[in-house]
Amino acid sequence: MKKLPASLSIALTTKAVNRAFKKRMNGLSLDLPADSFRLLMVIDYKGEVTQQDLADFMNKDKSAIMRLLDVMEEQELVSRSIDEEDKRKNIIGITKKGKVFLKEINLKEKKMFKELGSGITAADMIIFNRVLFQIRENAKLLS
């Protein structure tokens, strides 16, 4: 079997994981675009953030983030408030309903990654996560 270039291997793996993720998210209590799930996870991970922080973290333009947030706010998953220190900025937080929905997402995601990690030792997963982190950090320096 011919060895794939690393960039192609990463792209194919990302695409396969994204397809599995979208399939797993079917049947949730709310119907949202896949990026909305990730956005909710990022807000939970980072705590209250600005729209620009989210755009930077997810490497998406601010208007794309705004459209996702509009849908999520309509569904009462997130709230926006004006930053008291800088009135031009909105602070994004997760609502109680958003936290409940996030638990639902996290359970499905945890199960999916358990299945994806089948046959991979815990030690190898730790190494894998370290390598992913370092590649991500190196990529930031190159962009």
N, CA, C and O of each residue as an XYZ file, in Angstrom:
572
protein
N       0.836     -1.184      0.000
C       0.000      0.000      0.000
C       0.881      1.247      0.000
O       1.824      1.354      0.784
N       0.566      2.168     -0.872
C       1.332      3.396     -1.022
C       1.018      4.358      0.120
O      -0.137      4.509      0.517
N       2.067      5.012      0.647
C       1.906      5.959      1.752
C       1.318      7.265      1.231
O       1.803      7.824      0.247
N       0.270      7.746      1.898
C      -0.353      9.019      1.545
C       0.485     10.189      2.056
O       1.095     10.092      3.121
N       0.521     11.289      1.311
C       1.149     12.496      1.864
C       0.388     12.923      3.129
O      -0.827     12.747      3.218
N       1.107     13.477      4.089
C       0.504     13.844      5.374
C      -0.689     14.783      5.202
O      -1.707     14.617      5.875
N      -0.575     15.766      4.308
C      -1.675     16.724      4.137
C      -2.932     16.035      3.612
O      -4.042     16.377      4.022
N      -2.767     15.066      2.709
C      -3.923     14.331      2.194
C      -4.511     13.423      3.268
O      -5.730     13.305      3.390
N      -3.652     12.791      4.035
C      -4.113     11.924      5.117
C      -4.916     12.722      6.152
O      -5.959     12.267      6.621
N      -4.422     13.908      6.499
C      -5.130     14.767      7.455
C      -6.477     15.190      6.879
O      -7.493     15.142      7.573
N      -6.490     15.604      5.609
C      -7.730     16.054      4.973
C      -8.761     14.931      4.907
O      -9.934     15.152      5.209
N      -8.339     13.735      4.519
C      -9.263     12.604      4.424
C      -9.787     12.191      5.794
O     -10.964     11.864      5.943
N      -8.913     12.207      6.787
C      -9.321     11.857      8.151
C     -10.314     12.877      8.685
O     -11.326     12.514      9.285
N     -10.023     14.156      8.464
C     -10.926     15.216      8.913
C     -12.294     15.061      8.270
O     -13.321     15.183      8.938
N     -12.303     14.793      6.980
C     -13.571     14.631      6.263
C     -14.355     13.433      6.803
O     -15.568     13.520      6.995
N     -13.672     12.326      7.045
C     -14.341     11.123      7.564
C     -14.890     11.359      8.971
O     -16.007     10.943      9.278
N     -14.113     12.021      9.821
C     -14.568     12.312     11.186
C     -15.750     13.283     11.143
O     -16.712     13.116     11.893
N     -15.686     14.290     10.277
C     -16.801     15.231     10.145
C     -18.080     14.538      9.686
O     -19.165     14.839     10.185
N     -17.955     13.607      8.732
C     -19.137     12.853      8.283
C     -19.710     12.030      9.431
O     -20.924     11.998      9.630
N     -18.842     11.369     10.181
C     -19.295     10.566     11.323
C     -19.957     11.461     12.369
O     -20.979     11.098     12.950
N     -19.365     12.635     12.602
C     -19.908     13.584     13.572
C     -21.311     14.023     13.161
O     -22.239     13.996     13.970
N     -21.463     14.427     11.894
C     -22.778     14.867     11.405
C     -23.812     13.758     11.537
O     -24.950     14.007     11.934
N     -23.416     12.536     11.203
C     -24.336     11.400     11.303
C     -24.743     11.173     12.759
O     -25.910     10.904     13.044
N     -23.787     11.279     13.674
C     -24.079     11.069     15.098
C     -24.976     12.154     15.675
O     -25.738     11.909     16.611
N     -24.882     13.343     15.117
C     -25.663     14.453     15.652
C     -27.110     14.427     15.157
O     -27.939     15.199     15.640
N     -27.419     13.557     14.207
C     -28.820     13.376     13.806
C     -29.600     12.837     14.996
O     -29.081     12.040     15.777
N     -30.819     13.264     15.128
C     -31.648     12.773     16.219
C     -31.511     13.556     17.508
O     -32.091     13.184     18.528
N     -30.742     14.648     17.472
C     -30.668     15.498     18.656
C     -31.988     16.238     18.828
O     -32.808     16.287     17.911
N     -32.182     16.805     19.997
C     -33.439     17.503     20.273
C     -33.607     18.767     19.431
O     -34.729     19.243     19.259
N     -32.508     19.320     18.901
C     -32.567     20.497     18.035
C     -31.828     20.197     16.743
O     -30.844     19.457     16.740
N     -32.298     20.764     15.659
C     -31.667     20.573     14.359
C     -30.855     21.823     14.028
O     -31.416     22.888     13.771
N     -29.533     21.684     14.038
C     -28.638     22.811     13.779
C     -27.549     22.402     12.802
O     -27.267     21.212     12.658
N     -26.927     23.373     12.123
C     -25.766     23.055     11.279
C     -24.633     22.497     12.140
O     -24.514     22.846     13.314
N     -23.803     21.631     11.559
C     -22.710     20.999     12.305
C     -21.783     22.026     12.948
O     -21.312     21.814     14.065
N     -21.515     23.134     12.258
C     -20.639     24.152     12.837
C     -21.221     24.760     14.109
O     -20.473     25.256     14.952
N     -22.543     24.729     14.260
C     -23.170     25.249     15.476
C     -22.786     24.405     16.687
O     -22.580     24.933     17.779
N     -22.692     23.083     16.485
C     -22.292     22.199     17.582
C     -20.879     22.555     18.029
O     -20.598     22.685     19.221
N     -19.997     22.708     17.042
C     -18.599     23.029     17.352
C     -18.503     24.398     18.023
O     -17.732     24.586     18.964
N     -19.284     25.337     17.536
C     -19.267     26.680     18.109
C     -19.709     26.649     19.571
O     -19.112     27.312     20.419
N     -20.738     25.892     19.856
C     -21.208     25.749     21.236
C     -20.120     25.126     22.115
O     -19.926     25.536     23.260
N     -19.418     24.140     21.573
C     -18.316     23.509     22.310
C     -17.190     24.504     22.586
O     -16.606     24.502     23.670
N     -16.890     25.346     21.610
C     -15.825     26.341     21.773
C     -16.210     27.353     22.844
O     -15.387     27.709     23.687
N     -17.452     27.818     22.816
C     -17.908     28.781     23.832
C     -17.813     28.145     25.216
O     -17.394     28.793     26.175
N     -18.200     26.879     25.317
C     -18.100     26.181     26.597
C     -16.642     26.051     27.028
O     -16.321     26.239     28.201
N     -15.770     25.734     26.095
C     -14.340     25.545     26.378
C     -13.684     26.861     26.814
O     -12.907     26.884     27.769
N     -13.998     27.946     26.115
C     -13.333     29.223     26.363
C     -14.046     30.085     27.407
O     -13.449     31.016     27.946
N     -15.300     29.788     27.694
C     -16.076     30.650     28.582
C     -16.653     31.795     27.769
O     -16.666     31.727     26.540
N     -17.127     32.832     28.419
C     -17.699     33.963     27.687
C     -16.639     34.569     26.780
O     -15.522     34.852     27.213
N     -17.001     34.764     25.518
C     -16.058     35.260     24.507
C     -16.738     36.275     23.604
O     -17.963     36.402     23.604
N     -15.937     36.993     22.840
C     -16.485     37.909     21.842
C     -16.656     37.155     20.526
O     -16.080     36.085     20.325
N     -17.455     37.731     19.641
C     -17.650     37.136     18.323
C     -16.315     37.045     17.586
O     -16.053     36.069     16.884
N     -15.476     38.063     17.748
C     -14.172     38.057     17.076
C     -13.291     36.937     17.622
O     -12.580     36.285     16.858
N     -13.330     36.706     18.937
C     -12.566     35.596     19.528
C     -12.981     34.264     18.903
O     -12.142     33.419     18.591
N     -14.294     34.095     18.729
C     -14.811     32.863     18.128
C     -14.366     32.724     16.678
O     -13.972     31.641     16.245
N     -14.431     33.819     15.930
C     -14.007     33.796     14.527
C     -12.531     33.430     14.428
O     -12.140     32.624     13.583
N     -11.723     34.019     15.284
C     -10.284     33.729     15.277
C     -10.013     32.275     15.657
O      -9.219     31.596     15.006
N     -10.671     31.806     16.707
C     -10.431     30.449     17.198
C     -10.862     29.402     16.169
O     -10.183     28.392     15.980
N     -11.987     29.647     15.511
C     -12.523     28.676     14.547
C     -12.026     28.924     13.124
O     -12.364     28.183     12.201
N     -11.222     29.970     12.959
C     -10.664     30.308     11.658
C     -11.761     30.528     10.609
O     -11.682     30.032      9.486
N     -12.776     31.282     11.011
C     -13.897     31.629     10.127
C     -14.084     33.135     10.174
O     -13.681     33.796     11.132
N     -14.705     33.674      9.118
C     -14.922     35.110      9.148
C     -16.038     35.445     10.138
O     -16.904     34.624     10.441
N     -15.982     36.671     10.624
C     -16.896     37.120     11.673
C     -18.358     37.028     11.238
O     -19.227     36.726     12.057
N     -18.640     37.288      9.953
C     -20.026     37.239      9.481
C     -20.572     35.809      9.506
O     -21.754     35.606      9.783
N     -19.724     34.817      9.221
C     -20.161     33.413      9.295
C     -20.484     33.041     10.740
O     -21.469     32.353     11.005
N     -19.660     33.495     11.660
C     -19.909     33.245     13.083
C     -21.201     33.934     13.508
O     -21.993     33.372     14.265
N     -21.409     35.147     13.019
C     -22.607     35.892     13.381
C     -23.870     35.165     12.924
O     -24.858     35.112     13.657
N     -23.839     34.606     11.712
C     -25.010     33.868     11.208
C     -25.292     32.644     12.074
O     -26.448     32.359     12.386
N     -24.250     31.926     12.462
C     -24.441     30.763     13.339
C     -25.001     31.190     14.691
O     -25.904     30.552     15.232
N     -24.453     32.275     15.225
C     -24.923     32.772     16.520
C     -26.378     33.228     16.456
O     -27.130     33.040     17.411
N     -26.778     33.830     15.328
C     -28.174     34.254     15.163
C     -29.117     33.065     15.308
O     -30.128     33.144     16.006
N     -28.773     31.953     14.637
C     -29.598     30.738     14.703
C     -29.597     30.185     16.125
O     -30.639     29.786     16.643
N     -28.421     30.164     16.750
C     -28.311     29.619     18.104
C     -29.022     30.497     19.128
O     -29.561     29.994     20.114
N     -29.022     31.800     18.897
C     -29.728     32.707     19.806
C     -31.246     32.537     19.657
O     -31.979     32.573     20.645
N     -31.710     32.352     18.416
C     -33.139     32.086     18.189
C     -33.588     30.830     18.925
O     -34.712     30.759     19.422
N     -32.695     29.833     18.991
C     -33.004     28.577     19.667
C     -32.745     28.673     21.181
O     -32.923     27.699     21.912
N     -32.325     29.850     21.633
C     -32.056     30.127     23.053
C     -30.917     29.282     23.622
O     -30.947     28.895     24.790
N     -29.912     28.999     22.789
C     -28.748     28.231     23.229
C     -27.633     29.143     23.719
O     -26.849     28.770     24.591
N     -27.570     30.343     23.148
C     -26.553     31.319     23.543
C     -27.214     32.659     23.796
O     -28.336     32.915     23.360
N     -26.493     33.505     24.510
C     -26.959     34.871     24.732
C     -25.838     35.822     24.331
O     -24.656     35.485     24.393
N     -26.245     37.015     23.920
C     -25.279     38.057     23.580
C     -25.532     39.248     24.487
O     -26.675     39.637     24.725
N     -24.459     39.810     24.980
C     -24.578     41.034     25.767
C     -23.457     41.977     25.340
O     -22.407     41.543     24.868
N     -23.696     43.248     25.511
C     -22.707     44.250     25.113
C     -21.608     44.309     26.163
O     -21.876     44.345     27.364
N     -20.379     44.319     25.695
C     -19.212     44.427     26.568
C     -19.216     45.813     27.207
O     -19.195     46.824     26.505
N     -19.243     45.859     28.518
C     -19.294     47.139     29.233
C     -18.031     47.972     29.004
O     -18.089     49.201     29.040
N     -16.898     47.318     28.770
C     -15.640     48.038     28.557
C     -15.494     48.545     27.129
O     -14.820     49.547     26.887
N     -16.122     47.856     26.186
C     -16.045     48.249     24.776
C     -17.404     47.976     24.140
O     -17.696     46.847     23.746
N     -18.212     48.990     24.043
C     -19.604     48.860     23.584
C     -19.714     48.312     22.155
O     -20.799     47.904     21.740
N     -18.618     48.297     21.403
C     -18.653     47.770     20.027
C     -18.630     46.243     20.004
O     -18.910     45.635     18.971
N     -18.301     45.624     21.130
C     -18.153     44.168     21.198
C     -19.353     43.516     21.876
O     -19.943     44.065     22.806
N     -19.695     42.322     21.377
C     -20.709     41.496     22.024
C     -20.023     40.350     22.747
O     -19.098     39.732     22.219
N     -20.484     40.075     23.954
C     -19.988     38.947     24.720
C     -20.989     37.804     24.541
O     -22.193     37.987     24.718
N     -20.482     36.639     24.191
C     -21.318     35.469     23.935
C     -21.179     34.494     25.098
O     -20.070     34.183     25.532
N     -22.309     34.020     25.593
C     -22.321     33.023     26.657
C     -23.346     31.942     26.355
O     -24.209     32.114     25.495
N     -23.246     30.840     27.059
C     -24.184     29.727     26.877
C     -25.310     29.867     27.893
O     -25.070     30.146     29.067
N     -26.536     29.673     27.429
C     -27.704     29.720     28.312
C     -27.863     28.367     29.017
O     -27.149     27.410     28.717
N     -28.807     28.306     29.952
C     -29.109     27.026     30.611
C     -29.549     25.987     29.589
O     -29.115     24.836     29.635
N     -30.416     26.402     28.663
C     -30.867     25.488     27.606
C     -29.677     25.029     26.762
O     -29.613     23.870     26.353
N     -28.739     25.940     26.505
C     -27.537     25.603     25.745
C     -26.678     24.583     26.470
O     -26.111     23.687     25.844
N     -26.578     24.716     27.793
C     -25.783     23.760     28.583
C     -26.410     22.364     28.555
O     -25.703     21.359     28.480
N     -27.738     22.312     28.614
C     -28.438     21.023     28.542
C     -28.206     20.390     27.176
O     -27.927     19.195     27.081
N     -28.320     21.191     26.122
C     -28.113     20.695     24.763
C     -26.659     20.257     24.572
O     -26.394     19.257     23.905
N     -25.726     20.997     25.152
C     -24.309     20.655     25.055
C     -24.021     19.297     25.691
O     -23.195     18.538     25.184
N     -24.697     18.988     26.798
C     -24.537     17.671     27.425
C     -24.970     16.570     26.461
O     -24.329     15.523     26.367
N     -26.060     16.821     25.751
C     -26.567     15.867     24.764
C     -25.528     15.659     23.648
O     -25.276     14.529     23.231
N     -24.938     16.747     23.179
C     -23.900     16.674     22.139
C     -22.691     15.915     22.669
O     -22.171     15.019     22.004
N     -22.248     16.275     23.863
C     -21.039     15.675     24.432
C     -21.179     14.171     24.626
O     -20.218     13.430     24.421
N     -22.366     13.714     25.018
C     -22.578     12.275     25.174
C     -22.423     11.547     23.843
O     -21.785     10.497     23.769
N     -23.012     12.113     22.797
C     -22.905     11.504     21.467
C     -21.469     11.562     20.954
O     -20.973     10.601     20.366
N     -20.817     12.680     21.178
C     -19.440     12.823     20.706
C     -18.506     11.861     21.448
O     -17.632     11.244     20.839
N     -18.695     11.741     22.750
C     -17.855     10.844     23.549
C     -18.002      9.400     23.056
O     -17.017      8.674     22.927
N     -19.234      9.002     22.788
C     -19.482      7.647     22.276
C     -18.826      7.464     20.909
O     -18.226      6.423     20.640
N     -18.940      8.467     20.055
C     -18.342      8.381     18.729
C     -16.828      8.231     18.821
O     -16.247      7.388     18.138
N     -16.180      9.044     19.662
C     -14.730      8.969     19.763
C     -14.260      7.690     20.442
O     -13.144      7.230     20.203
N     -15.100      7.123     21.280
C     -14.760      5.821     21.850
C     -14.715      4.779     20.727
O     -13.818      3.936     20.684
N     -15.682      4.849     19.834
C     -15.709      3.933     18.691
C     -14.566      4.227     17.727
O     -13.946      3.300     17.207
N     -14.278      5.497     17.483
C     -13.169      5.854     16.592
C     -11.824      5.395     17.159
O     -10.904      5.067     16.409
N     -11.724      5.376     18.466
C     -10.476      4.986     19.121
C     -10.332      3.496     19.348
O      -9.386      3.046     19.994
N     -11.267      2.738     18.818
C     -11.210      1.286     18.972
C      -9.883      0.753     18.418
O      -9.513      1.048     17.282
N      -9.180     -0.027     19.224
C      -7.903     -0.596     18.796
C      -6.719      0.326     19.025
O      -5.593     -0.011     18.658
N      -6.957      1.485     19.626
C      -5.875      2.436     19.908
C      -5.705      2.506     21.425
O      -6.670      2.726     22.157
N      -4.486      2.320     21.881
C      -4.239      2.329     23.320
C      -4.379      3.748     23.879
O      -4.296      4.734     23.148
N      -4.589      3.820     25.175
C      -4.692      5.121     25.847
C      -3.392      5.906     25.686
O      -3.417      7.120     25.486
N      -2.271      5.220     25.774
C      -0.968      5.883     25.609
C      -0.822      6.456     24.198
O      -0.321      7.567     24.024
N      -1.257      5.704     23.204
C      -1.189      6.198     21.822
C      -2.107      7.397     21.623
O      -1.767      8.314     20.876
N      -3.261      7.407     22.276
C      -4.178      8.552     22.172
C      -3.561      9.807     22.795
O      -3.750     10.911     22.286
N      -2.834      9.638     23.881
C      -2.159     10.784     24.509
C      -1.115     11.343     23.543
O      -1.017     12.556     23.357
N      -0.347     10.462     22.939
C       0.659     10.890     21.963
C      -0.025     11.559     20.767
O       0.412     12.613     20.305
N      -1.095     10.940     20.274
C      -1.844     11.486     19.140
C      -2.307     12.912     19.429
O      -2.156     13.798     18.588
N      -2.871     13.133     20.613
C      -3.350     14.469     20.980
C      -2.204     15.466     21.103
O      -2.352     16.629     20.727
N      -1.067     15.022     21.625
C       0.107     15.900     21.704
C       0.587     16.292     20.308
O       0.905     17.453     20.053
N       0.635     15.309     19.409
C       1.077     15.563     18.037
C       0.111     16.516     17.337
O       0.547     17.457     16.673
N      -1.197     16.284     17.477
C      -2.187     17.188     16.879
C      -2.005     18.612     17.384
O      -2.025     19.566     16.606
N      -1.826     18.747     18.701
C      -1.632     20.064     19.292
C      -0.407     20.746     18.699
O      -0.467     21.923     18.344
N       0.702     20.024     18.588
C       1.931     20.621     18.083
C       1.810     20.991     16.604
O       2.305     22.038     16.186
N       1.155     20.142     15.815
C       0.930     20.467     14.404
C       0.079     21.729     14.285
O       0.366     22.601     13.464
N      -0.973     21.823     15.108
C      -1.847     22.995     15.098
C      -1.063     24.256     15.467
O      -1.224     25.295     14.828
N      -0.218     24.166     16.491
C       0.586     25.319     16.913
C       1.580     25.700     15.818
O       1.766     26.884     15.540
N       2.217     24.712     15.196
C       3.169     24.999     14.122
C       2.466     25.636     12.923
O       3.012     26.537     12.286
N       1.259     25.168     12.620
C       0.492     25.719     11.505
C       0.141     27.181     11.761
O       0.137     27.994     10.836
N      -0.155     27.515     13.019
C      -0.450     28.912     13.360
C       0.750     29.805     13.055
O       0.587     30.930     12.583
N       1.944     29.307     13.324
C       3.150     30.081     13.071
C       3.388     30.291     11.576
O       3.985     31.286     11.166
N       2.912     29.341     10.770
C       3.113     29.426      9.321
C       2.059     30.268      8.630
O       2.252     30.693      7.491
N       0.941     30.514      9.308
C      -0.142     31.258      8.635
C      -0.139     32.729      8.965
O      -0.988     33.473      8.474
